Amino acid sequence: MTPRIAVLGCGYWGSNHIRTLKALGALHAVSDANRARAEGFASEQDCLAIEPDALFARKDIDAIIIALPPQYHADTAIRVVENGKDVLVEKPIALTVADAERSVRAAEKHGRIFMTGHVLRFHPAFEKMKELIDNGELGDVKYIHSHRLGLGKFHTENDALWDLAPHDLSMILAITGTAPIEVRGEGAALLDHLSDFAHLHMRFPNGLRSHLFTSRLNPYRERRLTVVGTKAMAVFDDVEPWERKLAVYRHAVWQDSGQWAFTANEPAYVHVKQGMPLTRELEHFLHCIETRAAPRTSGEEAIAVLRILTAGAVIHD
């Protein structure tokens, strides 16, 4: 039987989960502190509307997706797993490493699945990029840089780094396979005391370096991950249409008689099978519930991401 899932939090991301779960035949209930909002989704999607406090002990629910303001994620996730249910928590799973560890350890203690909503790990273009890297198509990876820029969204608790960087950090950690040994952050706050622009500079044990740039006050959208290897460079650009989302540049650089020379080649666009990342993420969550397999985006990965965010955050007066 398909697992019966409830979504707690009917805001922007919660509504995306609700509609996607409905299409997958796994939506059983919705819940929100705003009862009218929950009842509206329940009527629209033909499912139950359940008060938040009544949700956790329900025997007809196998798992809960938490899409609340992040300051509520940790305690709510602990309550979910203590009631014997699996959980998917939207990013960030907490606002401190200590809270993230509490919730992940609680899931381990109670034998429950804990998955994190790092949805871009399930993007077909990123999956294909990772395949190219693992197969040695790019050679040895030396540098990774990521730009995630746009206008909004604005939060009272999260700055641009904490709101926008988790997805990119998840992808970078998937490529490197290890946590950085050095993290340096820079930030600029224009609107209030929270960074609207943020840079992260990272160094990894094998000498690989990486930087990440996020902005919520940018006049144009940019969603680009670039990987520089010794044989080739690859770019995952999520703003581009599907046929151009993943490009490989086979540039060459060498020394000739003591001088540097290079050739610049046109990009080769890699075919990527289309698929909605959120659909693929939730299919993976359902598979983990059914098989008890460890999620690709585990709680441990989320903790590693939070450690980087904490190390790179800039506090403004």
HELIX and SHEET records of a PDB file:
HELIX    1   1 TYR A   12  LEU A   24  1                                  13    
HELIX    2   2 ARG A   35  GLN A   45  1                                  11    
HELIX    3   3 PRO A   52  LEU A   55  1                                   4    
HELIX    4   4 PRO A   70  TYR A   72  5                                   3    
HELIX    5   5 HIS A   73  GLU A   82  1                                  10    
HELIX    6   6 VAL A   97  LYS A  109  1                                  13    
HELIX    7   7 VAL A  119  PHE A  122  5                                   4    
HELIX    8   8 PRO A  124  ASP A  134  1                                  11    
HELIX    9   9 ALA A  160  THR A  176  1                                  17    
HELIX   10  10 TRP A  242  ARG A  244  5                                   3    
HELIX   11  11 PRO A  277  THR A  291  1                                  15    
HELIX   12  12 GLY A  299  GLY A  312  1                                  14    
SHEET    1   A 6 LEU A  48  ALA A  49  0                                        
SHEET    2   A 6 LEU A  27  SER A  31  1                                        
SHEET    3   A 6 ILE A   5  LEU A   8  1                                        
SHEET    4   A 6 ALA A  63  ILE A  66  1                                        
SHEET    5   A 6 ASP A  86  GLU A  90  1                                        
SHEET    6   A 6 PHE A 114  GLY A 117  1                                        
SHEET    1   B 8 GLU A 182  ALA A 188  0                                        
SHEET    2   B 8 PHE A 197  ARG A 203 -1                                        
SHEET    3   B 8 ARG A 209  SER A 215 -1                                        
SHEET    4   B 8 VAL A 141  LEU A 151  1                                        
SHEET    5   B 8 LEU A 217  GLY A 229 -1                                        
SHEET    6   B 8 MET A 233  ASP A 237 -1                                        
SHEET    7   B 8 LEU A 246  TYR A 249 -1                                        
SHEET    8   B 8 ALA A 268  TYR A 269 -1                                        
SHEET    1   C 2 ALA A 252  ASP A 256  0                                        
SHEET    2   C 2 GLN A 259  THR A 263 -1                                        
END                                                                             
